[in-house]
Amino acid sequence: MLKFTEDHEWLQVEGDVATVGITEHAAGELGDLVFVELPDVGAKFDMGDVAATVESVKAASEIYAPLKGEIVEINEAITNDPAIVNTNPADDGWFFKMKLDDVSAAEALLDETAYGELIG
C-alpha cells in the first residue's frame, strides 16, 4: 500500500513495516541535497515527530515520522551520496524503514490521487 503525507513523505507499507522517503515534488522543491541525517535504528517516534533532517543548497528541512513506530533500518547510501534522493526519491532514495505500531493508521493518510490534488 502506497500512501503520502501532507508533509510530502511517501510510505510503502508491506506487512507491518513502512519504507519512508520524500516525494519527487519535495525533492524538486528542496533542490540539490548536500546532507542527510537519519535516525538511529531502534529509535521510536510518534506520528509527526522529526525523524530525519536534510539540507540542500536552498534550505534545511525536517522529515517527519508518518506514523508511530520503531526504526528498523536506515538507508546509509543516502548519507554518503544525498544526490540519490534527488535522482530517485521513490526508490533508491528512501530514508528509513519503520515497524508500525498500528498498520491500520496508514489508511488515514493520502492516496496517490489525493496527494496529486494537494500539490496540484
C-alpha positions as a printed Julia matrix, in Angstrom:
120×3 Matrix{Float64}:
  0.0    0.0    0.0
  1.45   3.36  -1.09
  0.47   6.38   1.0
  1.51  10.03   1.28
  1.54  12.7    3.98
  0.73  16.39   3.67
  4.38  16.97   4.64
  5.46  15.32   1.35
  6.65  11.97   2.67
  5.72   8.75   0.9
  5.46   5.4    2.58
  5.2    1.94   1.12
  3.57  -0.35   3.67
  4.35  -4.06   3.46
  3.02  -6.1    6.38
  3.79  -4.02   9.48
  6.85  -2.26   8.03
  6.74   1.04   6.15
  9.56   2.23   3.9
  9.61   6.03   4.1
 11.04   8.7    1.81
 10.25  12.12   0.42
  8.21  12.66  -2.71
  9.59  13.73  -6.07
  7.74  17.03  -5.54
  9.55  17.61  -2.21
 12.93  16.66  -3.68
 12.37  19.13  -6.51
 11.35  21.91  -4.15
 14.4   21.36  -1.94
 16.88  21.38  -4.78
 20.2   19.54  -4.69
 20.64  17.8   -1.34
 24.07  18.1    0.26
 23.45  16.45   3.65
 21.11  13.84   5.13
 20.86  12.95   8.84
 18.95   9.75   9.55
 17.55   8.39  12.81
 19.17   5.57  14.75
 17.92   2.03  14.31
 15.8    1.27  17.36
 14.61   4.87  17.77
 10.88   5.2   18.4
  8.75   8.0   17.03
  5.2    9.2   17.32
  3.38  10.39  14.21
  4.66  13.86  13.31
  7.92  13.64  15.25
 11.04  14.85  13.43
 12.77  11.65  12.31
 15.41  12.93   9.86
 16.89  16.13   8.51
 18.01  17.12   5.04
 19.98  20.11   3.86
 20.08  21.39   0.32
 21.74  24.26  -1.41
 18.46  26.14  -0.81
 17.36  25.21   2.72
 17.27  22.73   5.58
 14.14  20.66   6.08
 12.81  18.13   8.53
 11.45  14.71   7.61
  8.62  13.6    9.88
  7.59  10.16  11.05
  4.42   9.47   9.08
  3.06   7.12  11.75
  4.0    5.8   15.2
  6.66   3.11  15.2
 10.25   1.99  15.58
 13.1    2.44  13.09
 14.27  -0.98  11.91
 16.56   0.02   9.02
 18.13   3.15   7.55
 19.44   3.85   4.07
 23.14   4.55   4.64
 23.66   5.1    0.9
 21.9    8.47   1.02
 24.09   9.75   3.84
 27.14   9.05   1.69
 25.51  10.37  -1.51
 22.5   12.64  -0.81
 22.05  13.21  -4.57
 20.41   9.75  -4.73
 17.34  11.34  -3.14
 17.19  13.93  -5.93
 17.65  11.45  -8.76
 15.46   8.63  -7.43
 13.36   9.71  -4.41
 10.74   6.99  -4.83
 13.11   4.02  -4.99
 16.82   4.14  -4.08
 16.32   7.43  -2.21
 14.26   6.01   0.67
 15.21   7.25   4.16
 14.22   4.62   6.69
 12.02   1.64   7.41
  9.85   1.61  10.48
  7.87  -1.13  12.17
  4.44   0.39  12.65
  2.63   0.19  15.98
 -0.73   0.29  14.18
 -0.76  -0.58  10.48
 -4.42   0.42  10.13
 -3.46   4.04  10.89
 -1.96   4.22   7.39
 -5.49   4.13   5.96
 -5.99   7.73   7.14
 -3.09   9.02   5.04
 -3.39  10.36   1.5
 -3.57   8.06  -1.5
 -1.83   8.95  -4.77
 -4.88  10.8   -6.15
 -5.36  12.9   -3.0
 -1.64  13.74  -2.89
 -1.73  14.79  -6.54
 -4.6   17.16  -5.72
 -2.64  18.54  -2.75
  0.36  19.51  -4.86
 -1.87  20.28  -7.89
